């Protein structure tokens, strides 16, 4: 793990590699837009537009390889795959970004950033992250009015049942 990002709302992971960490292949998982206090939030298209603009600012020769709508853990999502050359280093990057809209209109991102020739080795890890993706479910604690009444004591005086 390389560290936390987005004020502790995300993490960057990468296999050990030689050279400057800024040039390492990596997978980032983060909550990038928390649930809005009011309204609907930025939405997937707006977040993708922002991500694309950021890549254009830092990279040359940006190529959109794929954009696809999909569903991740029963939530709407979009995949964006790009290739570009980083202006500051000249390094070629391939990025596969998946943006997932949660049930409260929050937006999560799962991103693979790697050298194009490393994609065949790293894409299975990205697919595993997406296949195991589960958002926390909203609390279903009963309200005091709907809470069941306490169970009556056992008549036999035996020990209460335990649950594993």
Secondary structure in CASP SS format (residue, H / E / C, confidence):
PFRMAT SS
TARGET T0000
AUTHOR 0000-0000-0000
METHOD secondary structure of the structure
MODEL  1
X C 1.00
X C 1.00
X E 1.00
X E 1.00
X E 1.00
X C 1.00
X C 1.00
X C 1.00
X C 1.00
X E 1.00
X E 1.00
X E 1.00
X E 1.00
X C 1.00
X C 1.00
X C 1.00
X C 1.00
X C 1.00
X C 1.00
X C 1.00
X H 1.00
X H 1.00
X H 1.00
X C 1.00
X C 1.00
X E 1.00
X E 1.00
X E 1.00
X E 1.00
X E 1.00
X E 1.00
X E 1.00
X E 1.00
X C 1.00
X C 1.00
X C 1.00
X C 1.00
X C 1.00
X C 1.00
X C 1.00
X C 1.00
X C 1.00
X H 1.00
X H 1.00
X H 1.00
X H 1.00
X H 1.00
X H 1.00
X H 1.00
X H 1.00
X H 1.00
X H 1.00
X H 1.00
X H 1.00
X H 1.00
X H 1.00
X H 1.00
X H 1.00
X E 1.00
X E 1.00
X E 1.00
X E 1.00
X E 1.00
X E 1.00
X E 1.00
X E 1.00
X E 1.00
X E 1.00
X E 1.00
X E 1.00
X E 1.00
X E 1.00
X C 1.00
X C 1.00
X E 1.00
X E 1.00
X E 1.00
X E 1.00
X E 1.00
X E 1.00
X E 1.00
X E 1.00
X E 1.00
X E 1.00
X E 1.00
X E 1.00
X C 1.00
X C 1.00
X C 1.00
X C 1.00
X C 1.00
X E 1.00
X E 1.00
X E 1.00
X E 1.00
X E 1.00
X E 1.00
X E 1.00
X E 1.00
X E 1.00
X E 1.00
X C 1.00
X C 1.00
X C 1.00
X C 1.00
X C 1.00
X E 1.00
X E 1.00
X E 1.00
X E 1.00
X E 1.00
X E 1.00
X E 1.00
X E 1.00
X C 1.00
X H 1.00
X H 1.00
X H 1.00
X H 1.00
X H 1.00
X H 1.00
X H 1.00
X H 1.00
X H 1.00
X H 1.00
X H 1.00
X H 1.00
X H 1.00
X H 1.00
X H 1.00
X H 1.00
X C 1.00
X C 1.00
X C 1.00
X C 1.00
X C 1.00
X C 1.00
X C 1.00
X C 1.00
X C 1.00
X C 1.00
X C 1.00
X C 1.00
X C 1.00
X C 1.00
X C 1.00
X C 1.00
X C 1.00
X C 1.00
X C 1.00
X C 1.00
X C 1.00
X C 1.00
X C 1.00
X C 1.00
X C 1.00
X C 1.00
X C 1.00
X C 1.00
X C 1.00
X C 1.00
X C 1.00
X C 1.00
X C 1.00
END
